[in-house]
Amino acid sequence: MSNSKYLLDYTLRLADDALILGQRLGEWCGHGPILEHDIALTNTALDHMGRTRSLYQYAAEQFNNMPAEDKTGVFTSIALQNLINTSASLDEDNLAYLRDGWDFKNVLLLEQPNNDWAYTIARSFFYDAFNYFFFAALEKSADESLAAIAEKSLKEATYHLRWSSEWVVRLGDGTEESHTRMQSAVNELWMYTGELFIENETDNALAQQGIGVDLASIKPMWMERITSVFEEANINTPQNSWMQKGGREGRHSEHLGYILTDLQFLQRTYPGMQW
């Protein structure tokens, strides 16, 4: 794989993570437990969507500047391939609305359904803790665009982690029911956390160039933060080591299909529509 494809793959992965979690959290708008936290979670969703736009814009720029021979086979979507064949330049909307499910490279954790409040908090907490350390490292990237996006994202991730951590403690150390729900959510979602740290060819190539993040280096810090919050919340850290994987390679659960159906319906039904 050429270096330009490595960078495009890396940027799209980060964008897909942000988009899918932003969509999931947006589903809570108007349904939060109290107004204050309904608004807080909606604002968090918007933070993720803002990062999504920056990353897709950068990914589109990368793709448009690639040699024609490198563009072949990058995407499997017929709708997107037809657009590419017209020699049109791609934009952020094309990458969000016209790619098929197997072109998305988000981790499986983020596409899991909201279920209840505890489940949503657990999912966010695992990812917020990862983002905090990931963007702190990516801020030092040799790629100026990724470094700039990471700098802004780190400020948001710092708040996100504080907010979700407080909720883990509130639920875990709360009533008998809230503790049970929090522990159950942690137990069910734990098997999706390992994928956050799986390194593939793209990770290795870009880490060697000082562009990407060495995921192995941030895993101990992530684990320490998770364990610390769980201890305060009286939550047991799951001991099972078997982990789900596949999202980074485009192999997803059925849940992603429903997310994309909602997200892409209008653009797929009325191609090229603008408002």
Phi, psi and omega in degrees: 000137180287161182297326180295326178287325176301312183294320178297315179300317181296315181294318179295322178301314180295321179293318181296318177304311183294319181295311186292319177291322177301319177297315181298312182293327178298337179294341180277349184303120182087001184232006181295163184296323174218160187302317183302315184276339170299313180292319181299316181290325176296319177295323176297317177301319179293326175300315179296321180291326177296319177293323177304312182298314181300318183288319178293324177297318179291321178296318179297319178299316179299312183297316182297333181269357180285149173300150184304322182292334179280342182281343183293127175078005179294319180240146180264345182299126179295318181299319181286322179295322177298322178293318179297323182294342177275000182069017177287151176279138178279155175226181184300323181294320179301318183288332179275321190262337188250355176277148177273169186305320182285352173273347180277139185240024177290154177289152184297330181308318191282342180267356180295144184295161182293325185054254178245183183297319180298319180298316179297317180296315181299315180299314180296319182299313179301316183283323179298318179296319177297312182301321182302311182281328180295311183287333174297325178280318182293338178301338181263011183299146176288346176273115187297323181293314178295321179297320180292318178295321180295321180300315178291318183294327181297323178297318179290318182297328179297316177291316181302316182293320178297318182293311182290327177297317180298323180288325176299316179293316181300316181282317183294324182255024182261235180279171178300319180292316181295323178296316180298317180293320180293315179296320179297317180296317179298315181299318183286325185270347184304322184292350178265351186284333182297330182295337179300335187246008177284125180259135177240193183301320179297312180302313183295318182295315183283330176295322179295332180269000181077015180265311182267177183260136173284101187296327180298330183285336182262348181299316178299322179292320176299313182296320179296318180292316179300312182297319181298314180292320179298321179297317178294328183270359184060037177254134178279132176284123180303145183256353180291137185257352180286132185233144173284152175204170178133335183300320180295339179260006178088012177258112190239168172281170180295341184296327181297323181301320179291323178298312183292330176299315177293315186293318191259356188305309186296315182291325179287328181282322180235076185306136177077006181295139178232151178211000000 
